[in-house]
Amino acid sequence: MSTPKTPLAGLKVVSMAEQYPGPFCTMVLSDLGAEVVQVERPNSGDPARHFKAFYEAINRGKSSVALDVKESGQREQLLSLLSESDVFLEGFRPGKLAKAGLSYEDVKAHNPRIIYCSISGFGQSGPYRDRPAHDLTYQGVAGALDERIKGDVTGLPSTFLLGDTMSALYATIGILTALNARERTKVGTYIDVSMTDCVASAMAAFTAMSDQDDGIAPPQAEPAFDLFQCKDGQWLTLSIAHEDSYWTTLCKTLGLDHVADLKRTERVARRGELKGMIEDRIAQEPRDAWESVFNNSGQMWGPANRLNEAPHDKGLMARNLYHRIKRLDGIEQWVTRQPLVFSDYENAPLSPAPELGADNEKILGEI
């Protein structure tokens, strides 16, 4: 529920986007005070509802309306709802909603001020437009799996869904940008968000470097840019990317004075050997001991938390980022607020994700 103290108070968002990118985008908007109405399929709803903790995490604070837009009467109800809304977000394959009479032009005819945003795998144009895919494929096309192809990284792909997350954030940026432009033009616009394009954008600096023979090795080539296990089984990160001074301090802190003066090119050339020295030294003390040592020496380090440990991290706790929320089924779980902190505004109050169609009578009854 929005309050006047939230930055997006008064903004009404209707979303038919399912799974991850769209709901993550509208979660951010909801946290910032927007009223978000999630329009779902009758009977089944968003497929992500099968994963309760996942669904709850990114759909709390929203309303749910169940509509079958293939049925003309219910499609007209949605168009009536959109006629008094600011933003419409959808995440279907290109052209699907147009066949249902819900294209940008269809919605614009009812509301010229609407901001209509589509998130799709490859965008609304191009030879890949109609392909089905998931995040790993978007990363592959955009070059984000380069290290894995070269063999620099092995094992399973990261659980971090780069395409889903980046497209959600770019959709949020696009919507807020379009709303700002509407203040001047008084008309809305259409936003085409390609998940693959968003990954490529995130990789922009690395793509540029790959085209230049300037001898710049990536941060991962450094021996002190990695995970290290401590005596107590806990893990920490060191993140010295290219700074000679931090390397020197680290070596003197660890008693590795004989390699403290190595420059970056030498460190990269001897990565395996030097990383082994650091691993051996870190393994001699528990993580709490290294916290004191590294804090006193001003080192680039941090605890490497498991996902279930992160909400208990004292640094993140101090930022008021994680909250416990009771779902409608009575189970408590962690949810993570959007991370922006405003001096004069608050986040919207937290409430659980709604049951499918819970707000049909309230929202559609007002139309």
C-alpha positions in Angstrom: 0.0 0.0 0.0 1.4 3.4 -1.0 1.6 6.4 1.3 2.2 10.1 0.4 5.8 9.7 1.7 6.7 7.2 -1.1 8.4 8.6 -4.2 6.0 6.9 -6.7 2.8 7.6 -4.7 -0.2 7.9 -7.1 1.4 5.9 -9.9 -0.8 3.0 -11.2 0.9 0.0 -12.9 -0.8 -2.9 -14.6 1.3 -5.9 -15.4 0.7 -9.1 -17.4 4.5 -10.0 -17.2 5.1 -13.4 -15.5 8.0 -15.4 -14.1 11.0 -13.2 -13.2 11.9 -10.0 -15.1 8.5 -8.3 -15.1 7.6 -9.1 -11.5 11.1 -8.0 -10.4 10.5 -4.7 -12.2 7.1 -4.1 -10.7 8.4 -5.2 -7.2 10.9 -2.3 -7.4 8.1 0.1 -8.5 5.8 -1.2 -5.7 8.5 -0.7 -3.1 8.8 2.9 -4.3 5.1 3.4 -3.8 3.4 2.5 -7.1 0.1 0.7 -7.0 0.7 -2.6 -8.9 -2.1 -4.7 -10.3 -0.9 -8.1 -11.5 -3.2 -9.5 -14.2 -3.0 -13.3 -14.2 -4.5 -16.2 -16.0 -7.6 -17.6 -14.4 -7.2 -21.0 -12.6 -3.5 -21.2 -12.9 -2.1 -17.7 -12.6 1.6 -16.9 -13.0 3.5 -20.2 -13.5 5.9 -19.0 -10.8 3.2 -19.5 -8.2 4.3 -23.1 -8.2 7.5 -21.9 -6.4 5.9 -20.2 -3.4 9.0 -18.7 -1.8 10.2 -17.4 -5.2 6.8 -16.0 -6.1 6.4 -14.3 -2.7 9.8 -12.7 -2.8 9.1 -10.6 -6.0 5.3 -10.2 -5.8 4.6 -9.0 -2.3 2.8 -5.7 -2.0 0.8 -6.2 -5.3 -2.9 -6.8 -6.1 -4.0 -9.8 -8.3 -6.8 -9.8 -10.9 -7.6 -13.0 -12.8 -8.8 -12.3 -16.4 -9.0 -14.4 -19.6 -8.2 -11.7 -22.2 -9.1 -14.1 -25.0 -12.7 -13.6 -23.9 -14.0 -10.2 -25.3 -15.8 -9.1 -22.2 -12.8 -9.7 -19.9 -10.5 -8.1 -22.5 -12.7 -5.0 -22.4 -12.5 -5.0 -18.6 -8.7 -4.9 -18.9 -8.8 -2.1 -21.4 -11.0 -0.2 -19.1 -8.5 -0.7 -16.3 -5.7 0.4 -18.5 -7.6 3.5 -19.5 -7.1 4.8 -16.0 -3.5 3.5 -15.5 -0.1 5.0 -16.1 1.9 1.9 -17.0 1.3 -1.4 -18.7 4.0 -4.1 -18.6 3.9 -7.4 -20.5 6.4 -10.2 -21.0 4.9 -12.5 -23.7 6.5 -13.4 -27.0 6.3 -10.6 -29.6 2.9 -10.4 -31.2 1.0 -12.5 -28.8 -1.0 -9.7 -27.1 -1.6 -8.0 -30.5 -3.5 -11.1 -31.5 -5.6 -10.7 -28.4 -6.4 -7.1 -29.3 -4.0 -5.7 -26.7 -1.2 -4.2 -28.8 0.3 -0.8 -28.0 -2.0 0.8 -30.6 -5.1 -0.9 -29.1 -4.3 0.3 -25.6 -3.1 3.7 -26.7 -6.6 4.2 -28.3 -8.1 4.0 -24.9 -5.3 5.9 -23.1 -2.9 8.1 -25.1 -0.9 8.7 -21.9 -0.1 5.0 -21.3 3.5 3.8 -21.0 3.5 0.4 -22.6 6.6 -1.7 -21.9 7.3 -5.2 -23.4 10.1 -7.5 -22.1 11.0 -10.3 -24.4 14.0 -12.6 -24.9 15.4 -11.0 -28.1 13.3 -7.9 -28.6 10.4 -7.0 -31.0 12.6 -7.1 -34.1 15.5 -9.1 -35.6 16.0 -12.7 -36.7 15.8 -14.1 -33.2 12.5 -12.3 -32.4 10.3 -15.4 -32.2 12.7 -17.8 -30.5 12.0 -19.3 -27.1 14.9 -19.2 -24.7 16.0 -18.8 -21.1 18.7 -16.7 -19.4 21.7 -18.9 -20.3 20.9 -18.5 -24.0 20.7 -14.7 -23.7 24.1 -14.7 -21.9 25.6 -16.9 -24.6 24.4 -14.6 -27.5 25.7 -11.5 -25.7 29.2 -12.8 -25.0 28.7 -13.2 -21.3 29.9 -16.8 -21.3 33.3 -15.9 -22.9 35.3 -17.1 -19.9 33.5 -20.4 -19.9 34.1 -20.9 -23.6 37.8 -20.2 -23.2 37.9 -22.6 -20.2 38.8 -20.0 -17.7 35.7 -20.9 -15.6 34.4 -24.4 -15.1 31.5 -26.0 -13.4 27.8 -25.1 -13.5 26.7 -21.6 -14.7 26.0 -19.1 -12.0 22.6 -19.1 -10.3 22.5 -15.3 -10.9 20.2 -14.7 -13.9 21.9 -11.8 -15.6 19.3 -11.5 -18.4 16.3 -11.6 -16.2 17.7 -9.1 -13.6 19.2 -6.7 -16.1 16.1 -6.5 -18.2 14.0 -5.9 -15.1 16.2 -3.0 -14.1 16.3 -1.6 -17.7 12.5 -1.9 -17.9 12.3 0.1 -14.6 14.7 2.7 -16.0 12.7 2.9 -19.2 9.4 3.3 -17.5 10.7 6.0 -15.2 12.3 7.8 -18.1 9.1 7.6 -20.2 7.1 9.0 -17.2 9.5 11.9 -17.0 9.1 12.6 -20.7 5.4 12.4 -20.4 5.5 15.3 -18.1 6.7 17.4 -21.0 4.9 15.8 -23.9 1.6 14.7 -22.2 1.6 11.5 -24.2 2.8 8.0 -23.5 5.2 5.8 -25.5 6.1 2.2 -26.2 9.3 0.6 -24.7 10.9 -2.5 -26.3 13.2 -4.3 -23.8 15.3 -7.2 -25.1 16.7 -9.4 -22.4 19.7 -10.2 -24.7 20.3 -6.5 -25.4 20.3 -5.9 -21.7 23.0 -8.5 -21.1 25.1 -7.1 -24.0 24.7 -3.6 -22.4 26.0 -4.9 -19.1 29.0 -6.4 -20.9 29.8 -3.2 -22.7 33.1 -2.4 -21.1 34.3 -6.0 -21.5 33.2 -6.2 -25.1 35.2 -3.1 -25.8 38.3 -4.5 -24.1 38.1 -7.7 -26.1 38.5 -5.7 -29.3 41.7 -4.1 -28.1 45.2 -5.6 -27.7 46.1 -3.3 -24.8 47.4 -6.0 -22.5 44.8 -5.4 -19.9 43.9 -8.7 -18.1 40.5 -9.1 -16.4 40.4 -8.8 -12.6 40.1 -12.6 -12.3 43.7 -12.9 -13.6 45.0 -11.5 -10.3 46.0 -14.0 -7.6 44.3 -11.9 -4.9 40.9 -11.6 -6.7 39.2 -14.8 -5.6 37.5 -16.8 -2.9 39.6 -18.1 0.0 38.6 -20.6 2.7 39.5 -19.9 6.3 40.5 -22.4 9.1 36.9 -22.6 10.4 35.5 -23.5 7.0 34.1 -20.0 6.4 35.0 -18.2 3.2 36.1 -14.7 2.4 36.9 -12.7 -0.7 39.9 -10.6 -1.6 39.4 -8.3 -4.5 42.7 -6.7 -5.5 42.1 -6.1 -9.2 45.1 -4.1 -10.4 46.3 -2.0 -7.5 50.0 -2.5 -6.7 49.7 -0.7 -3.3 46.9 -3.0 -2.1 48.9 -6.0 -3.2 52.0 -4.8 -1.3 49.9 -4.2 1.9 48.3 -7.6 1.6 51.6 -9.4 1.3 53.1 -7.6 4.2 50.0 -8.4 6.3 50.2 -12.1 5.4 54.0 -12.3 5.9 54.7 -12.7 2.2 57.2 -9.9 2.0 59.3 -11.6 -0.6 56.6 -11.1 -3.3 55.3 -7.8 -2.0 56.9 -5.7 -4.7 55.6 -7.7 -7.7 53.9 -5.6 -10.3 50.6 -6.6 -12.0 52.1 -8.2 -15.0 54.3 -10.4 -12.8 51.4 -11.3 -10.5 49.2 -12.3 -13.5 52.0 -14.4 -15.0 52.5 -16.2 -11.6 48.8 -16.4 -10.6 48.6 -20.0 -9.7 51.7 -19.9 -7.5 50.8 -16.7 -5.8 47.2 -17.7 -5.2 48.5 -20.9 -3.6 50.6 -18.9 -1.1 47.6 -16.8 -0.2 45.3 -19.8 0.2 47.8 -21.5 2.5 48.1 -18.4 4.7 44.3 -17.7 4.9 43.7 -21.3 5.9 45.7 -20.8 9.1 43.2 -18.6 10.8 39.4 -18.4 11.3 37.5 -15.7 9.4 36.8 -13.6 12.5 40.6 -13.2 13.0 41.0 -12.1 9.4 38.2 -9.6 9.8 40.3 -7.8 12.5 43.5 -8.1 10.5 42.2 -6.9 7.2 40.1 -4.1 8.7 43.1 -2.7 10.5 45.2 -2.9 7.3 42.5 -1.3 5.1 42.3 -4.3 2.8 39.9 -5.0 0.0 38.1 -8.0 1.5 34.7 -9.2 2.7 32.9 -12.3 4.1 31.7 -14.6 1.4 28.2 -15.5 2.6 26.0 -18.3 1.6 22.6 -17.0 0.4 20.9 -18.0 3.7 23.7 -16.2 5.6 23.4 -12.9 3.8 20.3 -11.6 5.7 22.3 -12.0 8.9 25.4 -10.1 7.7 25.9 -7.2 10.0 26.7 -4.8 7.2 23.5 -5.6 5.3 21.5 -5.7 8.5 22.6 -2.1 9.2 21.3 -1.1 5.8 17.7 -2.4 6.7 17.7 -4.4 3.5 16.2 -7.7 4.5 12.8 -8.2 6.2 10.8 -11.1 7.5 7.3 -11.3 6.1 4.5 -13.7 6.9 3.0 -15.2 3.7 -0.7 -15.9 3.4 0.0 -19.5 4.1 1.5 -18.5 7.5 5.1 -19.3 6.7 7.7 -16.6 7.3 10.4 -15.9 4.8 13.0 -13.3 4.0 12.2 -10.6 1.4 14.7 -8.0 0.1 13.6 -4.4 -0.3 14.7 -2.3 -3.3 18.1 -0.8 -2.3 17.7 2.9 -3.0 17.7 5.1 0.1 16.0 8.6 -0.3 16.5 11.3 2.3 12.9 12.6 2.0 10.9 9.4 1.0 10.1 6.0 2.4 9.6 2.6 1.0 6.0 1.3 0.8 4.9 -0.9 3.7 5.5 -4.6 3.1 2.6 -7.0 2.6 2.4 -10.6 1.3 1.8 -11.6 -2.3 -1.9 -11.9 -3.0 -3.9 -15.0 -3.7 -4.8 -15.5 -7.4 -7.7 -13.2 -8.3 -8.0 -11.9 -4.8 -8.7 -8.3 -6.0 -11.1 -9.0 -8.8 -14.1 -7.6 -7.0 -12.3 -4.6 -5.5 -10.5 -3.5 -8.7 -12.9 -4.6 -11.5 -15.9 -3.5 -9.4 -14.6 0.1 -9.6 -14.6 0.1 -13.4 
